[in-house]
């Protein structure tokens, strides 16, 4: 299971970017945990709680381009390091 992490807040194309990466990784045989599938009117902190729960069961995290400009993605990255979850970085 691979968790997708990248910028969402403040972007307009995140659904397309996440969908393209999800489909690419699924074609390679991965089970993809995609935080953009959460379709509810929740606060940012509620979303992060759900995202971190998904990350906790992942075998690795995939950091998409631009993740360093995202507070949520940086938080997920830090948690992955603490929890010793392997990290894959998308090439620039």
C-alpha positions in Angstrom: 0.0 0.0 0.0 1.4 3.4 -1.0 0.1 6.6 0.4 0.1 9.7 -2.0 1.2 13.0 -0.5 1.4 16.3 -2.2 0.0 19.8 -2.3 -3.8 20.1 -2.1 -4.8 23.3 -0.3 -4.4 26.4 -2.4 -4.2 24.4 -5.7 -6.9 24.0 -8.4 -5.6 20.9 -10.2 -4.9 18.6 -7.2 -7.7 16.1 -8.2 -6.2 15.7 -11.7 -2.6 15.4 -10.4 -3.5 12.8 -7.7 -5.7 10.8 -10.1 -3.0 10.6 -12.7 -0.4 9.5 -10.2 -2.9 7.0 -8.6 -3.6 5.5 -11.9 0.1 5.3 -12.8 0.9 3.5 -9.5 -2.1 1.2 -9.7 -1.0 0.1 -13.2 2.3 -0.9 -11.6 0.3 -3.1 -9.1 0.2 -0.9 -6.1 -2.8 -0.4 -3.8 -2.9 3.4 -3.6 -4.2 5.3 -0.6 -5.3 8.6 -2.1 -6.4 11.4 0.4 -8.4 13.2 -2.4 -11.0 10.4 -2.1 -12.3 12.0 1.1 -15.4 13.9 0.0 -16.8 15.6 3.1 -17.0 19.1 4.5 -14.4 18.8 7.2 -11.8 21.1 8.8 -8.2 20.9 7.7 -7.3 19.2 11.0 -10.0 16.6 10.5 -8.7 15.8 7.1 -5.2 15.5 8.5 -6.3 13.1 11.2 -7.9 10.9 8.5 -4.8 11.3 6.2 -2.4 10.3 9.0 -4.6 7.2 9.8 -4.3 6.2 6.2 -0.5 6.8 6.3 -0.2 4.7 9.4 -1.3 1.6 7.5 0.8 2.3 4.4 3.9 0.4 3.4 5.4 3.6 2.0 4.7 7.2 1.2 5.0 8.8 -2.3 5.9 12.5 -2.1 4.6 14.2 -5.2 6.2 17.3 -6.7 5.7 20.5 -4.7 5.3 18.7 -1.4 7.7 21.0 0.4 5.3 23.9 -0.2 2.4 22.0 1.6 2.0 22.2 5.3 0.0 18.9 5.3 2.5 17.1 3.1 5.4 18.2 5.3 3.5 16.9 8.3 2.9 13.6 6.6 6.5 13.4 5.6 7.7 14.0 9.2 5.3 11.4 10.5 6.5 8.9 7.9 10.1 9.5 9.0 9.1 9.1 12.7 7.1 5.9 12.0 10.0 4.6 9.8 7.7 4.3 6.7 9.9 4.3 3.5 9.6 7.5 1.5 9.6 7.7 -2.3 10.2 11.2 -3.9 8.9 12.1 -7.3 11.6 13.5 -9.6 11.5 17.2 -10.4 
